[in-house]
Amino acid sequence: MTEKMIIDAAKEFIKRVDNELTDRDMNRRELASKIGYSQALLSNAINSYSLNNSSRKIRKKVREYLNIED
C-alpha cells in the first residue's frame, strides 16, 4: 500500500465516521466515552495516519460501534 493510498483511506474513514456521528446526532466526545477511550486518543486514531497497534484497535472499535465496514 502506497503512502497516498493510506492517506486516501484515512480521509475516507474520517468522512464515514463524521457522517455516522451526524446521523446519530453524536459527537466525537460521546463516541470516545461509548467505546472507552479519551477524546484525545480517539481524535489521534481517527485523524492521524498512524498504523500503531493502539490506533488500529481504536479504529476497529469505532468501526464496530458505528457499523462501518472496511
Secondary structure, 3 states (H helix, E strand, C coil): CCHHHHHHHHHHHHHHHHHHHHHCCCCHHHHHHHHCCCHHHHHHHHHCCCCCHHHHHHHHHHHHHHCCCC
